[in-house]
């Protein structure tokens, strides 16, 4: 049974950075501190190290990976630590809990770590192992047991059970996709949608998605910048009718009610205000009713 935080004996000590190490699961899943976290800590200066990091007695870092990484980059020899008597599983459980939303690790990373606790969540499997050769044929977990383990894993990671199942599948994706998941560039669901594609196809989908996402963000930023900027009073904005009159001469009145403004944004995209769309749709409906559409 997992113990409560208050049940762990602890000691405030100063440890050499060389004596500390990342949890094996943290290393196995290639997790790391983001540049954003390091930048935020760097701005704090010496205040970043006033609070101790949490470690186990054997020197495994449990909470405080960003401060530990920053201390190493700054060439510090020691760091203040709060050392607890923890097993590897207890240390991993604490690590996951300390990185719930807004604390560092995203849902994908937390689920990866929580999956390493699965062996300790399988009492039936441990019983089969104790029995040994007498039940080799029943060593596999039943579907109900798998669902139960998955549910417990989800609770630890702070995600839904479906997310755990999806992470199990996308962990076999192309390395590029897994790195994107660790960095939070794509969601678990998005990677899961590509799971049946070849690794090369997954990478192509990701590049297409990233390009489209970047284009949309750039477009939105340029539109916001353009909207807040006042138009020079000497310029008269063209109207949509001026552009589409050769194509739609019978809709000149409605088109002339819509002003046109050019922005420097990538892609062949036309942006309309809600009011402009209402006018266009209203015209289309009225024309269709007369039987001329």
N, C-alpha and C positions, 0 to 999 in steps of 0.2 A: 504494500500500500504506500502511495506517495505521501511523504511527510509535508507538513506545513512549513512555511518559511521560518516561523518562530522556533521550530524544532531543531534547526540546524545550528550546532555550535559554531561560532565564528571568532575571528581574531583580526584586529587591524594591524597590518604589517607593511613594511616597505620591501618590495621584491625587485631583484634585478630583471631587466627586460629580457635578458638571455635565458632566464629561468622560466619564462612564461611561454605558453603555446596555445594555439587555437584548438578547439574541440575537433576530434577526428571527423565528425560529420560536417563541420564547417569547412574543413579542408576537402573532404570527399566530394562535396557538391560545388566546389570552386566558388564559394561566396567571398565577398570582399566589401570593404567600406566604400561608399560612394564619394565622389569628389565633392559633392554638395555638402555632405556631412563634415568632411575634413575642412572645407572652406569655412563653414559656420564655426567650427571649434577653433580654428586658427585665429579668427577675429576676436575670440574671447581672451587670447593671450594666456597669462599664467592662471587665470580663473578656470580654464578648462581642466586643470589638474587638481583643483581643490577637493573634488569629490573622489573617493576611491573607486577603483574598478572592482568588480566582483570576480573572484577566482575560486577554484577548488584547491584543496590542500596540495595536490600534485602539480599545481601551476597552470591548470587549464582555465583559459579566460571564459567566463560565463556571460558577463555583461560589462560593456565598456570597450568594445572592439575599436571604435573610432578613436577614443583617447589613447589606447594602446598603440594604434597605428601612427597617430600623430606624434606620440612620444618617441617612437622609433625613427620617424623621419626627422625629428629635431635633434636626434643624437643623444637623447637622455639616457642615463645609465640605470635609473630606478624609477619606480612609480608606486604610489600609494595604493594598497590593495586591502580588500575585505575578504579574508580567506574562510571558506566554509568546508565542513566535512561533507562531501558530496560524492555519490557514485557517478559513473559516466552517464547513466540514464537520468539521474536527478539533475546533473549539470546541463544536459541537453534539454530537459523539460524546462528548466529555469531560463535557459538561453532563448527558447522559443517564446515563452511567456513575456520576456522582457523586450521582445521585438514585435509585439502585436502592432496593429495599425498605428501609424504616426510615430513609431519608435525606431524604424530602421529597415527591417526586412519585409518585403512584400509577401502577398499570400502564397505565391509560388515557392519562394525560398523557405517560408515557415512550414509549408506542407512537405517539402523535401526533407527537412530536418525531422519533422514529426514522424515521417515514415520510417526513420531509423529506430524509432521507439517501438515499432510494430512487434518485434519478438517478445518484448516484455508485456505486450497487451494480449498475448495468445496463451492463456492458461491451458487450453486444450492441447495446443502444440507442445508445451513444456511437459505435460503429462505423458504424451506419446513418446517424447524423448526419454523420459525416465523409465518407461516400460521397455524401451529398447526394441530388440528384434521381434518381440511378440506381436507388435502392431505396426510393422513396416508398411503394410498395405493401407493403413488408415492414418498415415502421417499427414496427409493433406487436410487442410481445414475445409469444413463444409461451407456451403454458400452462406448460410446463416451466420456462421462464425466470422467469415470474411467481412460480411456487412457490419457486424458488431465491432470488429477491429477497426474498420474504416470509419465508423461513427466516432469511436474514441479518438482516433487520429485527427479527425476533423475538429473535434472539441479542443484538443490541445493546440492545434494550429490556428484556431479561430476562424475556420472556414466551414462551408457546407460539405456534406459527405460527397455530393456530386463533384465538387472541386477536387477532392482527394482522388476519386476515380479517374478524373481527367488528367491530373498530374502524373498518375501512374502510366498513362498512355503517352503523354507528350514528353516524358523523360527519355523516350526512345527516338525523339525527333532529331533533326540535324543539329550539330553542335552550335551553329549560328543561331538557330531558333531558341535553344536552351539558354544561350548567353543573353539573347534579347529578353527572355522571360525573367532571368535573374536581374536584369537592369530595369525591368518594368516597361520596356518599349512596346510590348504587346501583352494582351491578357491571356490567361490560361485557356479561356474559351476559344479565342482566335487561333491559337496554336493547335488546339484540339480539332478544330474544323479542318486543318491541313494534315491531320495525322496519317491519312491513307495515301498521301502523295509521296513521291520519292524525295530524298533529301534535296536534290537539285531543284525540284519543283517547289518544295517548301521555301527554299532560299529565294527563288524567283517571286513567289507570292509575298514574302516578307519585304523584299525590295520594292515591289509594286505598292504594298500597303504603306511602307515608310515614305515613299515618294509622294503618294496621294495625301498622306497625313501632313507632310511638310508643306505641300502646296496649299492645302486648306488653311493651315495655320498662318502661312504667309499672306494668303488672300484676306483672311479675316483681319489680320493686323493692318494691312494696307487700307482696307475699307474703313476701319475705325479711325485711322490716321486721316484719311481723306474726308470723312464725314465731319470731323471736328474742325477742319480747316475751312475758313470762309472763302467763298468764291470771289475772285476779283470783280468789283462792281461793273467794270467796263466790258466784261465778257457776258454774252447771252448764251446760256447753255442750249445746245441743240435739242430737238424733241425726237421721240421715237418715230414719229411720223416721217421726219426728214430722212431717216435711215431705211424705213420699211415701205415707204410710199410706192416704189416701183413694184414691190411684191404684193402689197395688200392695199390697193388704192381705195377700196370700199370701206376701210376702217380708219380713214384719215383723222376723223374727229377724236376718237378715243386715243389713238396713238399720239396725237398732238398734245394730249393732256399729260403725257409722261415725259419728264425731262431726262436727258441722257448726260452722263458724266463719265469721262474716261479715267481709269485708274491703271497704274502699272503693276499688274498682277499676272503670275504665270497661268498658262492654260487658256483654252477657248471657253470662257464661262461668262454668262450674262447674269447679273444679280438684279433682282427686282424687290422693291418694297412690297409689303403686304397690300397696301392700298392700290399699287399699280397692278398687282396680280388680280385683285378683285375687279378692277375695271376691265382688264383683258378677258377674264372669265365671263364677266357679265355680257360683254359684246359677243363672245363666242356662243353663249346660250341663246341670245336673242336672234342671232343669224340662223342658228340651227332650227329654231322654232318656225322661222319663215320658210324653211326648206331650201336655203341657199348654201348650206355648209356642205 
